[in-house]
Amino acid sequence: MILVTGISGALGSLIFDGLSARGDLEVVGGTRRGDGTGRRRIDFDDPATLVDGFAGADVLVFVSAGYAEDDVVLARHGAAADAAAAAGVRHVVYTSLASSGDLMSIALAHRWTEARLAAAPFDVTVLRNGLYAEVPAGLAAAGAVSAASTGVFAAALGTGKVSVVAREDLADVATRVAADIDNDLAAGRRSRHAGQAYELEGITAIGGDDIADMISSALDRPIEYRAVSLAQARQDLAGSGLEPYQLAHTISLFSNVGAGLLEATSTDLTTLLTSEPRPVREAVVEVVKAGGYQSQSIATK
Ligand SMILES: NC(=O)c1ccc[n+]([C@@H]2O[C@H](COP(=O)([O-])OP(=O)(O)OC[C@H]3O[C@@H](n4cnc5c(N)ncnc54)[C@H](OP(=O)(O)O)[C@@H]3O)[C@@H](O)[C@H]2O)c1
């Protein structure tokens, strides 16, 4: 049986739906708001829920649960690893962060979790997910508000770019890998995915000029990119309602983009997908047109 955690979340729901749609697998979903019947209650912050939550699972698709300070994330991920071992899970698939993000502040919890899982008695496959297309979409939507009146998109991206990927592509890879593993285990063999860490970097790199172009397409007027300093960005974000840890992660993202670290040079994405990666530019333009991306939280794990 395959158990997917976090199925109320955007990524977890796509993976759960993808596995369920195959029709040839036993798939169970877990979520903090689970009712114990159709959806198991799985809350990493409440390890008691993990005893029943993980019972009977051969393959655990462990969707990372960021959106908190590092000490909280480490505690919840550690609890999940311990519970998976205690429940006799045979193979864990963990959704992590791509290597280009190694120096981002959000990498700490992911690399810690990878190490914790590697020391556990089950096999592990790490899906090192690239940054979502929501990253430039969030920047574009936030920047479009003032760009509409000033004609300028201002951001602390320097001349760097960030490689981004559609979340649906990441879910497709996770679905395929988890299904392969379950089939391998059912056939009585250790999966070929055991011990692998797949780099799922996006193939599209987007920088400040690109985002200005996207805003321009959405607003149907010329928009120019203007790089601002990290200090300016920190000041601008101070009153935005971000949690302190989100502010730190967002500045870390800008810092890494500006340093040119987030433009990926290689990826396993195209090997593991059965079709071309989804285009991301159009998606960003649609988000800006819809004006619906309110969250300024763009690098929050
Ligand atoms: N690569 C990127 O660019 C990027 C960007 C943002 C986040 N992420 C990471 O990728 C993960 C999935 O992304 P997403 O887009 O699906 O985020 P999302 O829609 O905001 O969902 C958050 C996920 O975290 C789970 N979660 C939170 N607290 C939990 C807890 N105490 N116990 C168990 N699960 C908990 C939620 O599960 P339930 O609500 O179902 O309980 C849900 O699956 C995030 O949690 C974050 O770690 C990656």
The ligand as a Gaussian input file, in Angstrom:
#p B3LYP/6-31G(d) Opt

LIG

0 1
 N        9.861000      23.823000      -4.313000
 C        9.232000      24.939000      -3.945000
 O        9.290000      25.984000      -4.637000
 C        8.423000      24.966000      -2.692000
 C        7.694000      26.116000      -2.389000
 C        6.915000      26.110000      -1.250000
 C        6.891000      25.002000      -0.442000
 N        7.612000      23.881000      -0.746000
 C        7.603000      22.687000       0.127000
 O        6.841000      21.694000      -0.522000
 C        5.797000      21.254000       0.351000
 C        4.579000      20.968000      -0.479000
 O        4.279000      22.135000      -1.201000
 P        2.781000      22.552000      -1.492000
 O        2.825000      23.488000      -2.603000
 O        1.919000      21.354000      -1.577000
 O        2.435000      23.353000      -0.138000
 P        0.999000      23.619000       0.467000
 O       -0.067000      23.518000      -0.566000
 O        1.056000      24.880000       1.243000
 O        0.816000      22.433000       1.493000
 C        1.543000      22.402000       2.700000
 C        1.751000      20.954000       3.033000
 O        2.364000      20.792000       4.296000
 C        1.654000      19.765000       5.004000
 N        1.808000      19.968000       6.426000
 C        1.929000      21.134000       7.090000
 N        2.036000      20.916000       8.409000
 C        1.982000      19.582000       8.576000
 C        2.043000      18.730000       9.706000
 N        2.161000      19.216000      10.951000
 N        1.940000      17.394000       9.515000
 C        1.806000      16.874000       8.282000
 N        1.763000      17.624000       7.152000
 C        1.827000      18.966000       7.325000
 C        0.240000      19.937000       4.536000
 O       -0.513000      18.771000       4.777000
 P       -2.107000      18.784000       5.137000
 O       -2.602000      20.188000       4.989000
 O       -2.760000      17.842000       4.179000
 O       -2.164000      18.278000       6.530000
 C        0.458000      20.190000       3.049000
 O        0.686000      19.005000       2.335000
 C        5.604000      22.390000       1.358000
 O        5.081000      21.889000       2.583000
 C        6.978000      22.904000       1.494000
 O        7.710000      22.120000       2.450000
 C        8.364000      23.849000      -1.864000

